[in-house]
Every structure is written in structure tokens, then in C-alpha cells.
Amino acid sequence: MNILLSTDNNYVMPTGVLMTSIGYNNGSDVSYYILVNEEFTNDSRDALVSVANQFGNKIFFFTITPEMTKDFPFGRADQPTHVSIATYYRLFITEVLPADVDKILYLDGDMVCRKTLADLWNIDLNEYAVGAVHDCDEVTQTKDNRLPYPMETGYFNAGMLLINLDYWRKNKSYNRFIECIVKYQNEIVFHDQDVLNICFWDKKKWLPLSYNFQSSFIHLAEYRTDYSTIANEIEATKYDPAIIHYVSSSKPWNVNCFFGYRGAWRYYWRRSQWRSQKLMNDTPHGIKEMLRNFMLRHDLWFPKSKYQNIILRK
């Protein structure tokens, strides 16, 4: 199984926890292909190599230079602020990955894997470019026809992509991505996710929500009510998804994260080499905050919510 990750020095710990969760549920049959920038340190590399070695996995690093992304639309006021330029790196994979890698599974670093990925990996893409899952904000993205394609065909989340690299190479997808960015840079808001949706709107294969269950499917009521077409699948999946995707700016490595799924991420954090590392914003001021942070760090405090019973610890 080939898995593609994209990271930088600031995201090593979440990436490593994701790899730890994959290792516990998938064993040694994994080859990691890691996209990094020029500032990626030897310590960061060594940390991820250590995780791969722990489970008998292979790992390879590929450097994307600033020159390759310097003209990409990034940093505008209407664009998300909790992502880095590294999100564009996966558009370059046909240019940097070995030619004998003809299929790969891309995963965002703000995910955790709870099950084997064998069934996902074995899905036949045939003539599809990607296999993907509906985006939690698909209704908002499609209702105003923001992007230049028939948006009634849907909008996928690019946090998990089963990629048919053979198709990408044969159809010169890299050139299409660059042309798309140049032509539609003012329309592109969600970075490479928009680019991929524009280029592959008619070459995507819908996959089960379980393989990219975005936390906002349950946290925000408007997503549930708007999603009449997949509401039943959300209900059927929310208690036992294979991959959880923490899509908001509040991540489970923030000590004050209240999301019900935070326990699933922390389960593997506590089994990783980062278990002794403090969670972010874990500097209390006074006894009350110290007690609150202790309860939040150990998943002992849950705010009142109709979804508080959806607490996944593993």
C-alpha cells in the first residue's frame, strides 16, 4: 500500500500520530511517500523515519522547492488561514514520484486511522482519476456555482484521495493543474482542493464517507440538514468511521478542543513517541485552568451537547 503525506516542520507531530495509527491498524505493508519543503530538518525526518521503522514500513522523502509554488494563489483574505502552502504539493506528484508508483493513497495530516485500509486500497479506479468523499461544505460550495464546472455533479474533499497515478500521467494532469491555476486563480478559494475538483469533476469516483469522515458532519447542524442525500450514511457511519478528518481550525492536539472525536486522535498520540509532548495551549494560569486542562487533556470533560455520546477513544 502506497501512502502519500505532505508536511512541514510545524506538522511533524500530527503527521507522526497519523502514521502511528496507520501502523497499528495496517502493519508493515505500507510505503510512505512524504512531500516536504527545503526547510524540513533532519530531526523532523528522523522522527518520521522512526515511526515507519517501528512498524516495518518503508519511507521516502521528496522536496518541493519554493520556486514550484511561488505563483500559486495563497494567502488571500477569502482563503482558509489554517492551511499552509504545502497543501499544493500533491499537485506535483507525477513530477517527483517514481514512475513505477501507479497508485497512491493521499491523507491529510489532521486525520487519524482507526481500521485497516485494505478494502479502500483495493478499490478499482478503472478510468477514474481519483476516488474521493463528499465535502462537508459541499452544499455551500455548489449552490452559487463558484467554480467553472457543472457543480451539480458535486464537490469532493481532498483530505483523502485514492489517486490513479497512471491516469494522471497519461492525461498530463500536472499541466492541467497549472493551466487551471493560471486561468482561475481569482476563483480558487480552497487551494488545490478547488483545482482538483475543477480538473476531475467528471473523473471522480465517490467512496464511502467512512474513509474521510469529516468532524463537521456531526458538529454543525447546517451540514446535517443540507445533506439529505447522504444523511443516512452520516448516521450509519458516525459511530465507527475508518478515518476521522479534523477539518476545523480546532485540532485534537489543542488542549481545549471540545470535539467528540478528540479521544480517537489522542488514543494514538498516547501510543506515539510524542506522548510526553504537551498539547498546544497547555500553559494554565492558576489552579482552575490547571484542573480544566488536566480534564481536557485526559478526555474527562465533555461540554453539554446532544452529540456528547459520540466519543471515540480508539
TIDO-756795 format. One line per 8 residues: number of its first residue (from 0); for each residue z, x, y of N, C-alpha, C. Coordinates in Angstrom, 1 decimal. Atoms other than C-alpha are relative to their C-alpha. Example, Ala and Ser with C-alpha at 12.3 -4.5 7.8 and 13.67 -1.06 7.14 Angstrom:
! residues 2
0 = 0.0 0.9 -1.2 7.8 12.3 -4.5 0.0 0.9 1.2  0.0 -0.9 -1.1 7.1 13.7 -1.1 0.8 -0.8 1.1
END
This chain:
! residues 314
0 = 0.0 0.8 -1.2 0.0 0.0 0.0 0.0 0.9 1.2  0.1 -0.8 -1.3 -1.1 1.5 3.4 0.7 -0.9 1.1  -0.7 0.7 -1.1 1.2 0.5 6.3 -0.2 0.8 1.3  0.2 -0.6 -1.3 0.3 1.3 10.0 1.1 -0.4 0.9  -1.0 0.2 -1.0 3.0 1.7 12.6 -0.4 0.7 1.2  0.3 -0.7 -1.3 2.8 2.6 16.3 1.3 0.1 0.7  -1.3 -0.2 -0.5 5.8 4.1 18.0 0.0 1.1 1.1  -0.2 -1.1 -0.9 7.2 6.4 20.6 1.5 0.5 -0.1
8 = -1.4 -0.5 0.2 10.5 8.3 21.1 1.0 -1.0 0.3  -1.0 1.1 -0.3 12.2 5.2 22.5 0.1 -1.0 -1.1  0.1 1.1 1.0 11.3 3.1 19.5 0.2 0.6 -1.5  -0.2 -0.6 1.4 12.2 5.5 16.6 1.0 -0.7 -0.8  -1.1 0.6 0.8 15.4 3.8 15.6 -0.5 -1.4 -0.6  0.5 1.3 0.5 13.8 0.2 15.3 -1.1 0.3 -1.1  1.0 -0.3 1.0 10.8 1.7 13.5 0.6 0.5 -1.3  -0.6 -0.5 1.2 13.0 3.6 11.1 0.8 -1.1 -0.8
16 = -0.7 1.1 0.6 15.1 0.5 10.4 -1.0 -0.9 -0.8  1.1 0.7 0.7 11.8 -1.4 9.6 -0.4 0.7 -1.2  0.4 -0.8 1.1 10.8 1.4 7.3 1.1 -0.1 -1.1  -1.1 0.1 1.0 14.2 1.3 5.6 -0.1 -1.4 -0.7  0.1 1.4 0.6 13.8 -2.5 5.0 -1.2 -0.1 -0.9  1.2 -0.1 0.8 10.3 -1.9 3.6 0.4 0.8 -1.3  -0.4 -0.8 1.2 11.7 0.8 1.3 0.8 -0.7 -1.0  -0.9 0.7 0.9 14.5 -1.3 -0.1 -0.8 -1.1 -0.8
24 = 0.6 1.1 0.6 12.1 -4.1 -0.9 -1.4 0.3 -0.7  1.3 -0.3 0.5 8.9 -2.3 -1.9 -0.1 1.4 -0.7  -0.1 -1.3 0.7 10.0 1.1 -3.4 -0.9 1.1 0.5  0.7 -1.3 -0.3 7.8 4.2 -3.5 -1.5 -0.2 0.3  1.4 0.2 -0.1 4.3 2.6 -3.4 -0.5 -0.3 1.4  0.4 0.2 -1.4 3.8 3.0 0.4 -0.4 1.3 0.6  0.5 -1.1 -0.8 1.8 5.3 2.5 0.0 -0.4 1.5  -0.1 0.4 -1.4 2.7 5.2 6.2 -1.0 0.9 0.9
32 = 0.9 -0.6 -1.0 0.2 6.0 9.0 0.6 -0.3 1.3  -0.8 0.2 -1.3 2.1 6.5 12.3 -0.8 0.4 1.2  0.7 -0.4 -1.3 0.4 6.4 15.7 1.0 0.3 1.0  -1.0 -0.5 -1.0 2.3 8.4 18.3 -0.7 0.5 1.2  0.6 -0.7 -1.2 1.8 9.9 21.8 0.3 1.5 -0.1  -0.2 -1.4 0.0 1.8 13.5 22.8 1.4 0.4 0.2  -1.4 -0.4 -0.3 5.5 13.4 23.9 0.9 -0.2 -1.3  -0.8 0.3 1.1 6.6 12.4 20.4 0.6 1.3 -0.6
40 = -0.7 -1.2 0.3 9.2 15.0 19.4 0.1 0.3 -1.4  -0.2 -0.4 1.4 9.8 17.0 16.2 1.2 -0.8 -0.5  -1.2 0.7 0.4 13.2 15.3 16.0 -0.4 -1.4 -0.4  0.5 1.3 0.3 11.5 11.9 16.1 -0.8 0.0 -1.3  0.8 -0.1 1.2 9.0 12.9 13.4 0.9 0.2 -1.2  -0.8 -0.4 1.1 11.7 14.4 11.2 0.9 -1.3 -0.4  -0.8 1.2 0.4 13.8 11.1 11.4 -0.8 -1.0 -0.8  0.8 0.9 0.8 10.9 9.0 10.2 -0.5 0.6 -1.3
48 = 0.3 -0.7 1.2 9.9 11.6 7.6 1.2 -0.2 -1.0  -1.2 0.1 0.8 13.5 11.4 6.3 0.0 -1.4 -0.7  0.0 1.4 0.6 13.2 7.6 5.8 -1.1 -0.1 -1.1  1.0 0.0 1.0 9.9 8.0 4.0 0.4 0.7 -1.3  -0.4 -0.8 1.2 11.3 10.7 1.7 1.1 -0.7 -0.8  -1.1 0.7 0.7 14.3 8.5 0.9 -0.5 -0.9 -1.1  0.5 1.0 0.9 12.1 6.0 -0.8 -1.2 0.6 -0.8  1.1 -0.6 0.7 9.5 8.5 -2.1 -1.4 -0.5 0.5
56 = 1.3 0.4 -0.7 6.8 7.3 0.4 -0.7 1.2 0.6  0.8 -1.0 -0.8 4.0 9.3 2.0 0.0 -0.4 1.4  0.1 0.3 -1.4 3.8 9.6 5.7 -0.9 1.0 0.8  1.0 -0.8 -0.7 1.1 10.8 8.1 0.1 -0.4 1.5  0.0 0.3 -1.5 1.1 11.1 12.0 -1.3 0.3 0.6  1.2 -0.1 -0.7 -1.8 10.6 14.3 0.3 -0.1 1.5  -0.4 0.0 -1.4 -1.6 11.4 18.0 -1.1 -0.6 0.9  0.9 0.6 -1.0 -3.2 9.2 20.7 0.3 0.6 1.3
64 = -0.2 -0.6 -1.3 -3.8 11.0 24.0 0.0 -0.9 1.1  0.0 0.9 -1.2 -3.2 9.5 27.5 -1.4 -0.2 0.4  1.4 0.1 -0.5 -6.9 10.1 28.2 -0.7 -1.2 -0.7  0.6 1.1 0.8 -7.8 7.5 25.5 0.4 -1.4 0.5  -0.5 1.3 -0.5 -5.8 4.7 27.2 0.1 -0.1 1.5  -0.3 0.0 -1.5 -5.9 5.6 30.9 -0.6 -1.1 0.8  0.7 1.1 -0.7 -8.3 2.8 31.9 0.3 -1.4 -0.5  -0.3 1.3 0.6 -6.7 0.1 29.8 0.9 -0.9 1.0
72 = -0.8 0.9 -0.8 -5.2 -3.0 31.6 1.4 0.0 -0.4  -1.4 -0.1 0.4 -1.5 -2.3 31.6 0.9 0.1 1.3  -0.9 -0.1 -1.1 1.4 -2.8 34.0 -0.1 -1.0 1.1  0.2 1.0 -1.0 0.2 -5.8 36.0 1.2 -0.9 0.0  -1.2 0.9 -0.1 2.8 -8.3 37.2 -0.1 -1.2 -1.0  0.1 1.1 0.9 1.4 -11.0 34.9 0.0 0.4 -1.4  0.0 -0.5 1.4 1.7 -8.9 31.8 1.5 0.2 -0.5  -1.3 -0.2 0.5 4.7 -8.6 29.5 0.6 1.4 0.3
80 = -0.6 -1.2 -0.4 7.2 -5.9 30.5 0.7 0.7 -1.1  -0.9 -0.6 1.1 9.0 -5.2 27.2 -0.9 0.6 -1.1  0.8 -0.8 1.0 6.0 -3.5 25.5 -0.5 1.2 0.7  0.5 -1.3 -0.5 4.6 0.0 26.0 -1.5 0.1 -0.2  1.4 -0.3 0.1 1.1 1.4 26.3 -0.4 0.2 -1.5  0.2 -0.2 1.4 1.5 2.2 22.6 -0.6 -1.2 -0.8  0.5 1.2 0.6 0.6 -1.4 21.8 -1.6 0.1 -0.2  1.5 -0.1 0.1 -3.1 -0.4 22.4 -0.4 1.0 -1.1
88 = 0.4 -1.1 0.9 -3.0 2.5 19.9 -0.8 -0.5 -1.2  0.7 0.4 1.2 -4.1 0.4 16.9 -1.5 -0.3 0.2  1.5 0.2 -0.2 -7.5 -0.3 18.5 -0.8 1.3 -0.3  0.7 -1.3 0.2 -8.3 3.4 17.8 0.0 0.4 -1.5  -0.2 -0.5 1.3 -7.6 3.4 14.1 -1.2 0.4 -0.8  1.2 -0.4 0.7 -11.2 3.6 12.9 -0.4 1.4 0.5  0.4 -1.3 -0.6 -11.5 6.8 15.1 1.0 1.1 -0.5  -0.9 -1.1 0.3 -8.4 8.6 13.8 0.5 -0.1 -1.5
96 = -0.5 0.0 1.4 -7.5 7.4 10.2 -1.1 0.5 -0.9  0.9 -0.6 0.9 -9.1 9.0 7.2 -1.0 -1.1 -0.5  1.1 0.9 0.3 -12.4 7.4 6.1 0.2 -0.7 -1.3  -0.2 0.7 1.3 -11.1 6.6 2.6 1.1 -1.1 0.1  -0.9 1.1 -0.1 -8.5 4.2 4.0 -0.8 -1.2 0.5  0.9 1.2 -0.3 -10.4 0.9 3.9 0.8 -1.3 0.2  -0.8 1.2 -0.2 -7.5 -1.5 4.2 1.4 0.5 0.4  -1.3 -0.4 -0.4 -4.2 -1.3 6.0 0.8 -1.2 0.6
104 = -0.9 1.1 -0.5 -1.2 -3.5 7.0 0.7 0.5 1.2  -0.7 -0.4 -1.2 -0.1 -3.2 10.6 1.3 -0.8 0.2  -1.2 0.7 -0.3 3.5 -4.1 11.5 0.6 0.5 1.3  -0.7 -0.4 -1.2 5.2 -4.1 14.9 1.4 0.6 -0.3  -1.3 -0.7 0.3 8.4 -2.0 15.2 1.2 -1.0 0.2  -1.1 1.0 -0.2 10.5 -5.1 16.2 0.0 -1.0 -1.1  0.1 0.9 1.2 10.3 -6.5 12.7 1.0 0.5 -1.0  -0.8 -0.4 1.2 12.4 -6.5 9.5 -0.6 -0.6 -1.2
112 = 0.6 0.5 1.2 11.1 -6.9 6.0 1.1 -0.4 -1.0  -1.1 0.5 0.8 13.2 -9.0 3.6 -0.5 -0.1 -1.5  0.5 0.3 1.3 10.9 -9.2 0.5 -1.1 1.0 -0.4  1.2 -0.8 0.3 8.2 -7.4 -1.4 -1.2 -0.5 0.7  1.2 0.4 -0.7 4.9 -7.3 0.4 -1.2 0.1 -0.9  1.1 -0.1 1.0 2.8 -7.0 -2.8 -1.0 -1.2 0.1  0.9 1.1 -0.1 1.4 -10.5 -2.5 -0.8 0.0 1.3  0.7 -0.1 -1.2 0.5 -10.0 1.1 -1.1 1.1 -0.1
120 = 0.9 -1.1 0.1 -1.2 -6.7 0.4 -1.2 -0.3 -0.9  1.1 0.3 0.9 -3.3 -8.2 -2.4 -0.9 -1.1 0.4  0.9 1.0 -0.5 -4.8 -10.9 -0.3 -1.4 0.5 0.3  1.4 -0.4 -0.1 -8.6 -10.6 -0.4 -0.5 -0.5 1.3  0.6 0.4 -1.3 -10.1 -10.5 3.1 -1.5 -0.2 0.0  1.5 0.2 0.1 -13.7 -10.6 1.9 -0.7 0.5 1.3  0.8 -0.4 -1.2 -15.8 -10.6 5.1 0.8 -0.3 1.2  -0.9 0.2 -1.2 -12.8 -11.3 7.4 0.4 1.4 0.6
128 = -0.5 -1.3 -0.6 -11.8 -8.6 9.9 1.5 0.2 -0.1  -1.5 0.0 0.0 -8.1 -9.5 9.9 0.5 -1.2 -0.7  -0.9 1.1 0.4 -5.5 -11.6 8.2 1.1 -0.1 1.0  -1.0 0.1 -1.0 -3.0 -13.0 10.7 0.7 -1.3 0.0  -0.8 1.2 -0.1 -0.5 -15.7 11.6 -0.1 -0.6 1.4  0.0 0.6 -1.3 -0.4 -18.2 14.4 1.0 0.6 0.9  -0.9 -0.5 -1.0 1.2 -17.0 17.6 1.0 -1.1 0.4  -1.0 1.0 -0.3 4.5 -18.8 18.5 -0.3 -0.7 1.4
136 = 0.4 0.6 -1.3 3.0 -19.4 22.0 -1.5 -0.4 0.0  1.4 0.3 0.2 -0.4 -20.4 20.7 -0.4 -1.2 0.9  0.4 1.2 -0.7 -0.4 -23.8 22.4 -0.1 0.3 1.5  0.1 -0.4 -1.4 0.3 -22.3 25.9 -1.3 0.9 0.2  1.2 -0.9 -0.2 -2.4 -19.6 25.3 -1.3 -0.7 -0.1  1.3 0.6 0.3 -5.1 -22.0 24.2 -0.3 -1.2 0.9  0.3 1.3 -0.8 -4.6 -25.1 26.5 -0.8 0.2 1.2  0.7 -0.1 -1.3 -6.1 -23.6 29.6 -1.3 0.9 -0.2
144 = 1.3 -0.8 0.2 -9.0 -21.7 27.9 0.0 1.3 0.7  -0.1 -1.3 -0.8 -7.7 -18.4 29.4 -0.9 1.1 -0.5  0.9 -1.1 0.6 -9.8 -16.2 27.1 -1.4 -0.5 -0.3  1.4 0.4 0.2 -13.6 -16.2 26.7 -0.4 -0.1 -1.4  0.5 0.3 1.3 -13.9 -17.6 23.2 0.4 -1.5 -0.3  -0.4 1.4 0.2 -13.6 -21.1 21.7 1.5 -0.1 -0.5  -1.4 -0.1 0.3 -9.8 -21.3 21.9 0.6 -1.1 -0.8  -0.4 1.0 0.9 -9.6 -24.4 19.9 0.1 0.5 -1.4
152 = -0.1 -0.6 1.4 -10.0 -22.1 16.9 1.3 0.7 -0.2  -1.4 -0.5 0.1 -6.5 -20.8 17.6 0.2 1.4 0.6  -0.4 -1.3 -0.6 -4.7 -17.7 18.8 1.1 0.6 -0.9  -0.9 -0.6 0.9 -3.0 -15.3 16.4 0.9 1.1 0.7  -1.0 -1.0 -0.5 0.0 -13.0 16.9 -0.4 1.3 -0.7  0.5 -1.3 0.5 -1.0 -9.3 16.4 1.2 0.9 -0.5  -1.1 -0.8 0.5 2.5 -8.2 15.3 -0.1 0.4 -1.4  0.3 -0.3 1.4 1.4 -8.3 11.7 -1.5 -0.3 -0.2
160 = 1.4 0.1 0.3 -2.2 -7.7 10.8 -0.4 0.6 -1.3  0.6 -0.6 1.2 -3.8 -7.2 7.4 -1.4 0.3 0.4  1.2 -0.4 -0.6 -6.7 -5.2 8.5 -1.1 0.5 -1.0  1.1 -0.4 0.8 -10.1 -4.9 6.8 -0.7 1.2 0.7  0.5 -1.2 -0.7 -10.9 -1.3 7.9 -1.5 0.2 -0.3  1.4 -0.1 0.4 -14.2 -1.4 6.0 -0.8 -0.8 1.0  0.7 0.8 -1.0 -15.3 -4.3 8.2 0.0 0.6 1.4  0.0 -0.5 -1.4 -14.1 -2.7 11.4 -1.0 1.2 0.2
168 = 0.9 -1.1 -0.2 -16.1 0.4 10.7 -1.5 -0.4 -0.1  1.4 0.4 0.2 -19.3 -1.3 9.5 -0.5 -0.8 1.3  0.4 0.8 -1.2 -19.3 -3.6 12.6 0.4 0.7 1.3  -0.2 -0.8 -1.2 -18.4 -0.8 15.1 1.0 -0.7 0.9  -1.0 0.8 -0.8 -15.3 -2.7 16.2 0.6 0.8 1.1  -0.6 -0.8 -1.1 -13.9 0.2 18.3 -0.9 -0.2 1.2  0.9 0.2 -1.1 -17.0 -0.1 20.5 0.1 -1.4 0.6  -0.2 1.3 -0.5 -16.5 -3.8 20.8 1.3 -0.2 0.8
176 = -1.2 0.1 -0.7 -12.9 -3.4 21.8 -0.1 0.6 1.4  0.2 -0.7 -1.3 -13.8 -1.0 24.6 -0.8 -0.9 1.0  0.9 0.9 -0.9 -16.6 -3.3 25.9 0.8 -1.2 0.4  -0.8 1.1 -0.3 -14.2 -6.2 25.8 1.0 0.3 1.1  -1.0 -0.3 -1.0 -11.5 -4.4 27.8 -0.7 0.2 1.3  0.8 -0.2 -1.2 -14.1 -3.3 30.4 -0.4 -1.3 0.6  0.6 1.3 -0.5 -15.6 -6.8 30.7 1.1 -1.0 0.4  -1.0 1.1 -0.2 -12.4 -8.9 30.6 1.3 0.5 0.4
184 = -1.3 -0.5 -0.2 -9.7 -6.7 31.9 0.9 -0.8 0.9  -0.8 0.9 -0.8 -8.6 -9.2 34.5 0.5 -1.2 -0.7  -0.4 1.1 0.8 -8.3 -11.9 31.9 1.0 0.4 -1.1  -0.9 -0.5 1.0 -6.3 -9.7 29.5 1.4 0.0 0.5  -1.4 0.0 -0.3 -2.6 -10.5 29.7 0.8 0.6 -1.1  -0.8 -0.5 1.1 -1.2 -9.8 26.3 -0.7 1.2 -0.7  0.5 -1.3 0.4 -2.9 -6.4 26.0 -0.9 -0.1 -1.2  0.9 -0.1 1.2 -4.5 -5.6 22.6 0.0 -1.3 -0.8
192 = 0.0 1.2 0.8 -3.5 -8.9 21.1 -1.1 -0.9 0.6  1.1 0.7 -0.6 -5.9 -10.6 23.6 -1.3 0.5 -0.5  1.3 -0.6 0.4 -8.6 -8.1 22.8 -0.4 -0.4 -1.4  0.3 0.3 1.5 -8.3 -8.7 19.0 -0.3 -1.5 -0.2  0.4 1.4 0.1 -8.4 -12.5 19.5 -1.4 -0.2 0.5  1.4 0.1 -0.5 -11.5 -12.2 21.6 -1.0 0.5 -1.0  1.0 -0.6 0.9 -13.3 -10.0 19.2 -0.1 -0.6 -1.4  0.0 0.5 1.4 -12.2 -11.6 15.9 0.3 -1.5 -0.1
200 = -0.4 1.4 0.0 -11.8 -15.3 16.8 -0.7 -0.7 -1.2  0.7 0.6 1.1 -14.3 -16.2 14.1 0.0 0.8 -1.3  -0.1 -0.9 1.1 -13.4 -13.4 11.7 1.5 0.2 -0.4  -1.5 -0.1 0.3 -9.6 -14.1 11.2 0.2 -0.9 -1.2  -0.5 0.8 1.1 -8.0 -15.4 8.0 1.4 -0.4 0.2  -1.4 0.4 -0.2 -4.9 -17.5 8.5 0.8 0.3 -1.2  -0.9 -0.4 1.0 -2.0 -16.2 6.5 1.3 -0.8 0.1  -1.3 0.7 -0.1 1.4 -17.8 5.7 0.9 0.5 1.1
208 = -0.9 -0.4 -1.1 3.9 -17.8 8.5 1.1 0.9 -0.5  -1.1 -0.8 0.5 6.4 -16.1 6.2 -0.2 1.5 0.2  0.2 -1.4 -0.2 4.7 -12.8 6.8 0.0 0.5 1.4  -0.2 -0.3 -1.4 5.2 -12.9 10.5 0.7 -1.1 0.7  -0.7 1.1 -0.5 7.9 -15.4 11.2 0.7 0.4 1.3  -0.5 -0.4 -1.3 8.5 -15.1 14.9 1.2 -0.8 0.4  -1.3 0.6 -0.3 12.0 -15.8 16.1 -0.1 -1.2 0.9  0.1 1.2 -0.9 10.8 -18.2 18.8 -0.5 -1.2 -0.7
216 = 0.3 1.2 0.7 9.6 -20.6 16.2 1.2 -0.9 -0.1  -1.2 0.9 0.1 13.2 -21.8 15.9 0.8 0.0 1.3  -1.0 -0.1 -1.1 14.8 -20.7 19.2 -0.4 -0.8 1.2  0.5 0.8 -1.2 12.6 -22.6 21.7 -0.6 -1.3 -0.4  0.4 1.3 0.4 12.2 -26.3 21.3 -1.5 -0.3 0.3  1.4 0.4 -0.3 8.8 -26.5 23.0 -1.0 0.6 -1.0  0.9 -0.5 1.0 7.3 -24.3 20.3 0.0 -0.9 -1.2  -0.1 0.9 1.1 8.5 -26.6 17.6 -0.7 -1.3 0.2
224 = 0.6 1.3 -0.2 7.4 -29.8 19.2 -1.5 0.1 0.2  1.4 -0.2 -0.3 4.0 -28.4 20.3 -0.8 0.3 -1.3  0.6 -0.5 1.2 3.3 -27.1 16.8 0.0 -1.1 -1.1  0.1 1.1 1.1 2.6 -30.4 14.9 -0.7 0.5 -1.2  0.9 -0.4 1.1 0.0 -28.7 12.8 0.7 0.9 -1.0  -0.7 -0.9 0.9 2.4 -26.1 11.4 1.5 -0.2 0.0  -1.5 0.3 0.0 5.8 -27.8 11.9 0.6 0.0 -1.3  -0.5 0.0 1.4 6.2 -28.4 8.2 0.2 1.4 -0.6
232 = -0.1 -1.4 0.5 5.5 -24.8 7.4 1.2 0.8 0.7  -1.1 -0.6 -0.6 8.0 -23.7 10.0 1.3 -0.4 -0.6  -1.2 0.5 0.6 10.7 -25.9 8.5 0.2 0.6 -1.4  0.0 -0.5 1.4 9.8 -24.7 5.0 0.3 1.5 -0.1  -0.1 -1.5 0.1 9.9 -21.0 5.9 1.2 0.5 0.7  -1.0 -0.6 -0.9 12.7 -20.6 8.5 1.3 0.5 -0.7  -1.2 -0.5 0.7 15.5 -20.1 5.9 -0.3 1.2 -0.9  0.3 -1.1 1.0 13.7 -17.4 3.8 -1.3 0.7 0.3
240 = 1.3 -0.7 -0.3 10.8 -15.6 5.6 0.0 1.4 -0.6  0.2 -1.3 0.5 9.4 -12.4 4.2 0.2 1.1 1.1  -0.1 -0.9 -1.2 9.1 -10.7 7.6 0.4 -0.8 1.2  -0.4 0.6 -1.2 11.0 -11.6 10.7 -0.4 0.9 1.2  0.5 -0.7 -1.2 9.5 -10.7 14.1 0.8 -0.5 1.2  -0.9 0.3 -1.1 11.9 -10.5 17.0 -0.8 0.1 1.3  1.0 -0.1 -1.0 9.4 -11.4 19.7 0.5 0.0 1.5  -0.5 0.0 -1.4 11.6 -11.8 22.8 0.5 1.3 0.5
248 = -0.5 -1.3 -0.6 12.9 -9.1 25.1 1.4 0.3 -0.5  -1.3 -0.3 0.6 16.4 -9.5 23.5 -0.2 0.3 -1.5  0.3 -0.5 1.4 16.3 -7.5 20.3 1.4 0.1 -0.8  -1.3 0.0 0.8 18.9 -7.4 17.4 0.7 1.3 0.2  -0.7 -1.2 -0.2 19.7 -3.8 18.4 0.7 0.0 1.4  -0.8 0.3 -1.2 21.1 -5.2 21.7 1.3 -0.6 -0.5  -1.2 0.5 0.6 24.8 -5.8 21.0 0.2 -1.5 0.3  -0.3 1.4 -0.4 24.8 -9.1 22.9 -1.2 -0.9 -0.4
256 = 1.0 0.8 0.5 21.8 -10.5 21.0 0.6 -1.2 -0.7  -0.6 1.2 0.6 22.6 -14.1 20.0 -0.9 -0.7 -1.0  1.0 0.6 0.9 19.6 -14.8 17.8 0.6 -0.1 -1.4  -0.5 0.2 1.4 20.5 -16.3 14.4 -0.5 1.0 -1.0  0.5 -0.9 0.9 18.3 -13.8 12.7 0.4 1.5 0.2  -0.4 -1.4 -0.3 20.0 -10.7 14.1 0.6 0.6 -1.2  -0.6 -0.6 1.2 22.0 -10.3 10.9 -0.9 0.6 -1.0  1.0 -0.6 0.9 18.9 -9.7 8.9 -0.4 1.4 0.4
264 = 0.4 -1.4 -0.4 17.9 -6.7 11.0 1.2 0.9 -0.2  -1.2 -0.9 0.1 21.5 -5.4 11.1 0.4 0.3 -1.4  -0.3 -0.3 1.4 21.8 -5.6 7.4 -0.7 1.3 -0.4  0.7 -1.3 0.3 19.2 -2.8 7.1 0.4 1.1 0.9  -0.5 -1.0 -0.9 20.4 -1.0 10.2 1.3 0.7 -0.6  -1.3 -0.5 0.6 23.8 -0.6 8.4 -0.3 0.8 -1.2  0.4 -0.8 1.2 21.9 0.9 5.4 -0.9 1.1 0.4  1.0 -1.0 -0.4 19.8 3.2 7.5 0.8 1.3 0.5
272 = -0.6 -1.2 -0.6 20.5 6.7 8.9 0.5 -0.2 1.4  -0.4 0.3 -1.4 21.1 5.1 12.3 1.3 -0.9 0.0  -1.1 0.9 0.1 24.1 3.1 11.1 1.2 0.4 0.9  -1.1 -0.4 -0.9 26.5 5.2 13.2 -0.3 0.0 1.5  0.5 0.0 -1.4 24.4 4.9 16.3 0.4 -1.3 0.7  -0.4 1.2 -0.7 25.8 2.4 18.9 -1.2 -0.9 0.3  1.0 0.9 -0.4 23.8 -0.7 19.6 -0.1 0.1 1.5  0.2 -0.1 -1.4 22.4 -0.9 23.1 0.9 -0.9 0.8
280 = -0.9 0.7 -0.9 24.6 -2.1 25.9 1.4 -0.2 -0.6  -1.2 0.1 0.7 27.6 -1.4 23.7 1.1 0.9 0.7  -1.0 -0.7 -0.8 29.8 0.0 26.5 0.9 -1.0 0.7  -0.9 1.1 -0.5 32.6 -2.5 27.1 0.8 0.4 1.2  -0.9 -0.2 -1.2 34.6 -2.8 30.3 1.2 -0.9 -0.2  -1.2 0.8 0.1 38.0 -4.0 29.4 0.2 -0.5 -1.5  -0.3 0.5 1.4 39.7 -5.5 26.3 -0.8 -1.2 -0.4  0.8 1.2 0.3 37.8 -8.8 26.5 -1.4 0.4 -0.5
288 = 1.4 -0.4 0.4 34.4 -7.1 26.4 0.0 0.8 -1.3  -0.1 -0.8 1.2 35.6 -4.7 23.7 0.0 -1.0 -1.2  -0.1 1.0 1.1 36.6 -7.7 21.5 -1.3 -0.7 -0.2  1.2 0.8 0.1 33.4 -9.6 22.3 -1.1 0.9 -0.7  1.0 -0.9 0.6 31.2 -6.5 21.4 0.3 0.2 -1.4  -0.4 -0.1 1.4 33.1 -6.0 18.2 -0.5 -1.1 -0.8  0.4 1.2 0.8 32.4 -9.6 17.1 -1.5 -0.1 0.0  1.4 0.1 0.0 28.8 -9.4 18.2 -0.6 1.0 -0.9
296 = 0.6 -1.1 0.8 28.2 -6.1 16.5 0.1 -0.3 -1.5  -0.3 0.3 1.4 29.6 -7.4 13.2 -0.4 -1.4 -0.3  0.5 1.3 0.3 27.9 -10.8 13.5 1.1 -1.0 -0.3  -1.2 0.9 0.2 31.3 -12.6 13.7 0.0 -1.1 1.1  -0.1 0.9 -1.1 30.5 -14.6 16.9 -1.4 -0.7 0.1  1.2 0.7 -0.1 27.8 -17.3 17.0 0.1 -1.1 1.0  -0.1 1.0 -1.1 27.2 -19.4 20.1 -0.3 -1.4 -0.6  0.3 1.3 0.5 27.1 -23.2 19.6 -1.4 -0.3 0.1
304 = 1.4 0.3 0.1 23.7 -24.2 18.5 -0.3 -0.8 -1.2  0.4 0.8 1.2 22.0 -26.7 16.2 -0.6 0.9 -1.0  0.6 -0.9 1.0 20.4 -23.6 14.6 0.9 1.1 -0.4  -0.9 -1.0 0.4 23.6 -21.6 14.1 0.1 0.2 -1.5  -0.1 -0.2 1.4 23.4 -22.2 10.4 -1.2 0.8 -0.6  1.1 -0.9 0.5 20.1 -20.2 10.2 0.4 1.4 0.3  -0.5 -1.4 -0.2 21.9 -16.9 9.9 -0.4 0.8 -1.2  0.4 -0.8 1.1 20.1 -14.5 7.7 0.6 1.4 0.1
312 = -0.7 -1.3 0.0 22.2 -11.5 6.8 -0.8 1.0 -0.8  0.8 -1.0 0.8 19.7 -9.9 4.4 -1.5 -0.4 0.0
END
